[in-house]
């Protein structure tokens, strides 16, 4: 949980970058993940209300070579969606950037919160650790079984044959 304040963007970026780098993830992937989490938090701060606690929830979880990033807020009057992001516009590029960098992204509504999530591949450089300590390991993450194209082999089951129960979600594969 982080304050619904601009300073939270830098806090989350530093922690995510530190954990991924320490686990041996390639620097370019660390950079992409940092940009994605920055865009998701920035959108939550700019367009949505905080959670009832006055905060935003930021979490990530790494399963093998897949990183799941989530930012939850108190919701807004509109649904998070990719804007046109024209050359003359001052904003509207955030989710377009997420879409370009991630394997997929989506929006989930549950328990009075709106969660925008993204997934990306995070291969490790030779000699990296096997796992990253998640910022929050008890968070609900999207069921990647719904995205067979994200897996190298569609027959592989990331969740050992079990399906996680998640709230209805809209997904936007890149």
Secondary structure, DSSP 8 states (H G I E B T S, - for coil): -EESSTHHHHHHHHHHHHHHHHTTB-HHHHHHHHHHHHHHHHHHHHHS---TTSEEEEEEEEETTEEEEEEEES--SS--------TT-SS--HHHHHHHHSSEEEEEEETTEEEEEEEEE--B-TT--S----S-TT-----GGG-GGGSSSTT--TTTT-------EEEEE-
